[in-house]
Amino acid sequence: MESKTILVTGVAGFIGFHVANRLLELGHCVVGLDNINDYYDVNLKLDRLAQLGIDKIGAQQESKWTSSNTFGERMQFTKINLEDRDALPKLFQKHKIDMVCNLAAQAGVRYSLENPNAYADSNLIGFLNILECCRHYNISRLVYASSSSVYGNSDYVPFIETANVDHPISLYAATKKANELMAHTYSHLYGFETIGLRFFTVYGPWGRPDMAMFLFTDAIINDKPIKVFNNGDLSRDFTYIDDIVSGVTSTLLKPSDSKSLYNLYNIGNSQPVQLLDYIEAIEEALNKKATKVLLPMQAGDVKQTFADVGALQKQYNYKPETSVKDGITDFVNWYNNYYN
């Protein structure tokens, strides 16, 4: 396959880092973008970048970052905000970008209750700026992160892309639904392809510290209680990062026989797990019991997620292969190595 130059936003984030790494391994060129905000531990983000060959020297400015020989000139990095309407077009002007993978966003359902403006800035204004750059710089394909949270508290499972998603129960979910509508408009008006991926509870090595896998493992190892919401009566379609990356890179690189320029796909494991069973699997991997604090339902959370991945499987031969048990073992091994 001919080498492509792909802009990966949110490249210091969990999914963005893994996607960039896979693209580089496949021989493509990656222009990485991230604002490296302090929503969670900045050092974890910097260490992800170091794995990609991006080393920080001096202050956090574009001219003060350098690429080591890991991937050579095929990996470039720029520290800017998506909502920077002046800087983003300059990035497109500087690099001959073929396609865009937009994974940058203000993440977290619960945090959206505390800091809603961050979601408007990154997820709405930032995404609009991405769409405008795709329009003006002849980008052929935009793959962007949506979320399973758009389904809200739907009782109809498994979740399928044709279901009504007009009732989000968090601002985060509302911004993701808005992204899908914005992408549809730009595909219709300006004729470039947009593919939205509704991610279902991604976990694995280098994961985010605010996600259940990380929180539970960290608490159990450090003899702290874990918070179990809705008294444990929750289920999630936990999806291992390698399976997610395979799906993302396929939608970026493989041709589609879809007749539409606008497409949405669920990307999950399609095998939901009860939260208490998930905790038990972590306990087994750690060989240590958790102290559980049972709490009521958290505002903005949903009771269940369950992905129908038939559409993605049909179009891109997507097939998740990692069991929750194996995925948890991989995460625990990474956690122990990373935190010694």
C-alpha positions as CSV (number, residue, x, y, z in Angstrom):
1,M,0.0,0.0,0.0
2,E,1.2,3.5,-0.9
3,S,2.4,5.4,2.1
4,K,-0.1,8.1,3.3
5,T,0.4,11.2,5.5
6,I,-2.2,11.1,8.2
7,L,-3.0,13.7,10.8
8,V,-3.8,12.0,14.1
9,T,-5.2,14.5,16.7
10,G,-5.1,13.5,20.3
11,V,-1.9,11.7,19.6
12,A,-0.7,11.8,23.2
13,G,-4.0,10.3,24.3
14,F,-4.7,6.6,24.9
15,I,-6.3,5.7,21.6
16,G,-4.5,8.3,19.5
17,F,-1.1,7.0,20.7
18,H,-1.9,3.4,19.8
19,V,-3.4,4.4,16.4
20,A,-0.3,6.5,15.5
21,N,2.0,3.7,16.5
22,R,0.2,1.2,14.3
23,L,0.2,3.5,11.4
24,L,3.9,4.1,11.7
25,E,4.5,0.4,11.9
26,L,2.6,0.0,8.7
27,G,4.9,2.5,7.0
28,H,2.8,5.6,6.9
29,C,3.7,9.1,8.0
30,V,2.0,10.6,11.0
31,V,1.5,14.3,11.8
32,G,0.6,14.2,15.5
33,L,-1.4,16.9,17.3
34,D,-2.2,17.3,20.9
35,N,-2.6,20.1,23.5
36,I,-1.3,17.9,26.3
37,N,-3.7,19.3,28.8
38,D,-3.8,18.4,32.5
39,Y,-7.1,16.6,32.6
40,Y,-5.0,13.7,33.8
41,D,-1.3,13.0,34.5
42,V,0.7,14.9,31.9
43,N,3.7,12.6,32.4
44,L,1.7,9.7,31.1
45,K,1.0,11.6,27.9
46,L,4.7,12.6,27.5
47,D,5.8,9.0,28.0
48,R,3.4,7.9,25.3
49,L,4.9,10.5,23.0
50,A,8.4,9.2,23.9
51,Q,7.3,5.7,22.7
52,L,6.6,7.4,19.3
53,G,10.0,8.9,19.3
54,I,8.9,12.4,20.3
55,D,11.2,13.8,23.0
56,K,10.5,17.0,24.9
57,I,13.4,19.5,25.2
58,G,12.7,22.7,27.0
59,A,9.4,24.5,27.1
60,Q,6.2,23.1,25.7
61,Q,6.3,24.9,22.4
62,E,6.3,23.5,18.9
63,S,9.9,24.4,18.2
64,K,11.0,22.7,21.4
65,W,9.9,19.2,20.4
66,T,12.1,16.9,18.5
67,S,11.7,13.4,16.9
68,S,14.2,10.7,17.8
69,N,15.3,8.0,15.3
70,T,12.5,5.6,16.3
71,F,10.4,6.5,13.3
72,G,12.5,9.3,11.9
73,E,10.9,12.0,9.8
74,R,7.7,9.9,9.4
75,M,6.6,11.1,12.9
76,Q,6.0,14.8,13.4
77,F,4.4,16.4,16.4
78,T,2.8,19.8,17.1
79,K,1.4,21.1,20.4
80,I,-1.7,23.1,19.7
81,N,-5.4,23.3,20.6
82,L,-8.0,22.2,18.1
83,E,-9.9,25.4,18.9
84,D,-7.0,27.5,17.7
85,R,-8.5,28.8,14.5
86,D,-5.2,30.3,13.3
87,A,-2.8,27.6,14.1
88,L,-4.7,24.6,12.8
89,P,-4.9,25.8,9.1
90,K,-1.1,26.5,9.2
91,L,-0.6,22.9,10.2
92,F,-2.5,21.7,7.1
93,Q,-0.5,24.2,5.0
94,K,2.8,22.9,6.3
95,H,2.1,19.2,5.7
96,K,0.7,17.5,2.7
97,I,-2.0,15.6,4.7
98,D,-4.0,12.9,2.9
99,M,-6.5,12.0,5.6
100,V,-7.4,12.9,9.1
101,C,-8.0,10.8,12.2
102,N,-9.6,13.1,14.8
103,L,-9.3,11.5,18.2
104,A,-8.8,14.7,20.2
105,A,-11.6,15.7,22.5
106,Q,-12.3,16.6,26.0
107,A,-13.1,13.1,27.4
108,G,-15.1,11.9,30.4
109,V,-18.8,11.8,31.1
110,R,-18.5,12.8,34.8
111,Y,-16.1,15.7,34.2
112,S,-18.6,17.3,31.8
113,L,-20.8,18.0,34.8
114,E,-18.0,20.0,36.4
115,N,-16.4,21.8,33.4
116,P,-18.9,22.1,30.5
117,N,-17.0,24.9,28.7
118,A,-14.0,22.5,28.1
119,Y,-16.4,20.3,26.0
120,A,-17.7,23.2,24.0
121,D,-14.2,24.4,23.2
122,S,-12.6,21.1,22.2
123,N,-15.5,18.9,21.1
124,L,-17.6,21.5,19.2
125,I,-15.4,24.5,18.2
126,G,-12.4,22.2,17.7
127,F,-14.3,19.7,15.6
128,L,-15.7,22.5,13.5
129,N,-12.2,23.7,12.8
130,I,-11.2,20.2,11.8
131,L,-14.1,20.0,9.4
132,E,-13.2,23.4,7.9
133,C,-9.6,22.4,7.3
134,C,-10.7,19.1,5.7
135,R,-12.9,21.2,3.4
136,H,-10.3,23.8,2.4
137,Y,-7.3,21.4,2.1
138,N,-8.9,18.7,0.0
139,I,-8.9,15.9,2.6
140,S,-10.3,12.8,1.1
141,R,-11.4,11.0,4.3
142,L,-12.0,12.1,7.9
143,V,-12.3,9.4,10.6
144,Y,-13.5,10.8,13.9
145,A,-14.2,9.6,17.4
146,S,-17.9,9.4,18.5
147,S,-19.0,7.5,21.5
148,S,-21.4,4.8,22.7
149,S,-22.7,7.4,25.2
150,V,-24.9,8.8,22.4
151,Y,-27.2,5.9,23.0
152,G,-28.1,7.2,26.4
153,N,-30.1,4.8,28.6
154,S,-31.6,2.9,25.7
155,D,-33.1,-0.5,26.7
156,Y,-32.9,-1.8,23.2
157,V,-29.8,-3.9,23.0
158,P,-27.5,-4.5,21.3
159,F,-27.1,-0.9,20.2
160,I,-27.4,-0.5,16.5
161,E,-26.4,2.6,14.4
162,T,-29.9,3.1,13.1
163,A,-31.3,3.5,16.6
164,N,-32.7,6.9,17.7
165,V,-30.0,8.8,19.6
166,D,-31.8,12.0,20.3
167,H,-31.8,11.6,24.1
168,P,-28.2,12.0,25.5
169,I,-27.9,12.1,29.2
170,S,-24.6,13.9,29.5
171,L,-23.0,17.0,27.9
172,Y,-20.2,14.8,26.6
173,A,-22.7,12.6,24.8
174,A,-24.5,15.6,23.4
175,T,-21.2,16.9,21.9
176,K,-20.5,13.6,20.3
177,K,-24.0,13.5,18.8
178,A,-23.4,17.1,17.6
179,N,-20.1,15.9,15.9
180,E,-22.1,13.3,13.9
181,L,-24.5,15.9,12.7
182,M,-21.8,18.4,11.8
183,A,-19.9,15.6,9.9
184,H,-23.1,14.8,8.0
185,T,-23.5,18.4,7.0
186,Y,-19.9,18.7,5.7
187,S,-20.0,15.5,3.8
188,H,-23.3,16.6,2.1
189,L,-22.1,20.1,1.3
190,Y,-18.5,19.6,0.4
191,G,-18.2,16.0,-0.8
192,F,-15.5,14.5,1.4
193,E,-15.9,11.2,3.3
194,T,-16.6,11.2,7.0
195,I,-16.6,8.1,9.2
196,G,-17.8,8.3,12.8
197,L,-16.8,5.6,15.2
198,R,-18.8,5.0,18.3
199,F,-16.3,3.7,20.8
200,F,-17.4,1.3,23.5
201,T,-15.4,1.4,26.8
202,V,-11.8,1.0,25.5
203,Y,-9.2,-0.4,27.9
204,G,-5.6,-1.7,27.8
205,P,-2.0,-0.8,28.3
206,W,-1.3,3.0,28.5
207,G,-4.9,3.5,29.3
208,R,-6.5,6.7,30.9
209,P,-6.2,7.0,34.7
210,D,-9.9,8.1,34.9
211,M,-11.2,4.8,33.4
212,A,-12.5,1.9,35.4
213,M,-9.7,-0.5,34.5
214,F,-7.0,1.9,35.7
215,L,-9.0,3.1,38.7
216,F,-9.8,-0.3,40.0
217,T,-6.2,-1.7,39.5
218,D,-4.6,1.3,41.1
219,A,-6.9,1.2,44.1
220,I,-6.6,-2.6,44.7
221,I,-2.8,-2.5,44.5
222,N,-2.6,0.4,46.8
223,D,-5.0,-1.0,49.4
224,K,-7.7,1.6,48.7
225,P,-11.4,1.0,48.3
226,I,-13.0,1.1,44.9
227,K,-16.2,2.9,44.1
228,V,-18.9,0.6,42.6
229,F,-21.8,2.7,41.2
230,N,-25.4,1.5,41.0
231,N,-24.4,-1.1,43.5
232,G,-22.6,-3.0,40.7
233,D,-25.7,-3.4,38.6
234,L,-24.0,-2.1,35.4
235,S,-22.7,-3.8,32.3
236,R,-20.2,-2.5,29.8
237,D,-19.0,-3.7,26.4
238,F,-15.3,-3.5,27.4
239,T,-13.1,-3.4,24.2
240,Y,-9.4,-4.1,24.2
241,I,-7.2,-1.4,22.6
242,D,-5.7,-3.6,19.9
243,D,-9.1,-4.5,18.6
244,I,-10.0,-0.8,18.5
245,V,-6.8,0.1,16.7
246,S,-7.5,-2.6,14.0
247,G,-10.9,-1.1,13.4
248,V,-9.7,2.5,13.3
249,T,-6.8,1.8,10.9
250,S,-9.1,-0.2,8.6
251,T,-11.6,2.6,8.3
252,L,-8.7,5.0,7.5
253,L,-6.8,2.9,5.0
254,K,-9.2,0.4,3.3
255,P,-11.6,1.4,0.5
256,S,-15.3,1.1,1.3
257,D,-18.1,0.0,-1.0
258,S,-20.5,2.2,0.9
259,K,-22.5,4.4,-1.4
260,S,-22.6,7.2,1.1
261,L,-19.9,9.7,2.0
262,Y,-21.2,9.8,5.5
263,N,-21.1,6.7,7.7
264,L,-21.3,5.7,11.4
265,Y,-20.1,2.5,12.9
266,N,-20.2,1.0,16.4
267,I,-16.7,-0.3,17.4
268,G,-16.9,-2.5,20.4
269,N,-16.3,-6.1,21.6
270,S,-20.0,-7.0,21.3
271,Q,-19.8,-9.1,24.5
272,P,-20.9,-7.0,27.5
273,V,-19.6,-7.9,30.9
274,Q,-21.2,-7.2,34.3
275,L,-19.2,-4.7,36.3
276,L,-18.8,-7.1,39.3
277,D,-17.5,-9.8,37.0
278,Y,-15.0,-7.3,35.5
279,I,-13.8,-6.5,39.0
280,E,-13.5,-10.1,39.9
281,A,-11.3,-10.7,36.8
282,I,-9.0,-7.8,37.9
283,E,-8.8,-9.4,41.4
284,E,-7.7,-12.7,39.8
285,A,-5.1,-11.0,37.7
286,L,-3.7,-9.2,40.8
287,N,-4.3,-12.1,43.1
288,K,-5.7,-9.6,45.5
289,K,-9.3,-8.8,46.7
290,A,-10.9,-5.4,46.3
291,T,-12.6,-3.5,49.0
292,K,-15.8,-2.4,47.4
293,V,-17.9,0.7,48.3
294,L,-21.3,0.3,46.8
295,L,-22.8,3.6,45.7
296,P,-25.9,4.8,43.8
297,M,-26.0,5.6,40.1
298,Q,-23.7,8.4,39.1
299,A,-25.2,11.3,37.2
300,G,-24.6,11.1,33.5
301,D,-23.8,7.4,33.6
302,V,-25.7,4.7,31.6
303,K,-26.7,1.3,32.9
304,Q,-25.5,-0.8,30.0
305,T,-23.6,-0.7,26.7
306,F,-23.7,-3.4,24.1
307,A,-22.4,-2.9,20.5
308,D,-23.9,-4.4,17.4
309,V,-20.7,-4.4,15.2
310,G,-22.3,-6.0,12.2
311,A,-21.9,-3.0,10.0
312,L,-18.2,-2.5,10.7
313,Q,-17.7,-6.2,10.2
314,K,-19.4,-6.2,6.9
315,Q,-17.6,-3.1,5.5
316,Y,-14.1,-3.5,7.0
317,N,-14.0,-7.1,8.2
318,Y,-13.8,-5.9,11.8
319,K,-13.5,-8.8,14.3
320,P,-12.5,-8.2,17.9
321,E,-10.3,-11.1,19.2
322,T,-9.2,-10.2,22.7
323,S,-11.0,-11.7,25.6
324,V,-11.6,-9.5,28.7
325,K,-9.5,-11.9,30.8
326,D,-6.5,-11.6,28.4
327,G,-7.0,-7.9,28.1
328,I,-7.0,-7.4,31.8
329,T,-3.8,-9.5,32.2
330,D,-2.1,-7.3,29.6
331,F,-3.1,-4.1,31.3
332,V,-2.0,-5.4,34.8
333,N,1.4,-6.4,33.4
334,W,1.8,-3.0,31.8
335,Y,0.7,-1.2,35.0
336,N,3.2,-3.2,37.1
337,N,6.0,-2.5,34.7
338,Y,5.2,1.2,34.2
339,Y,4.8,2.0,37.9
340,N,7.4,-0.5,39.0
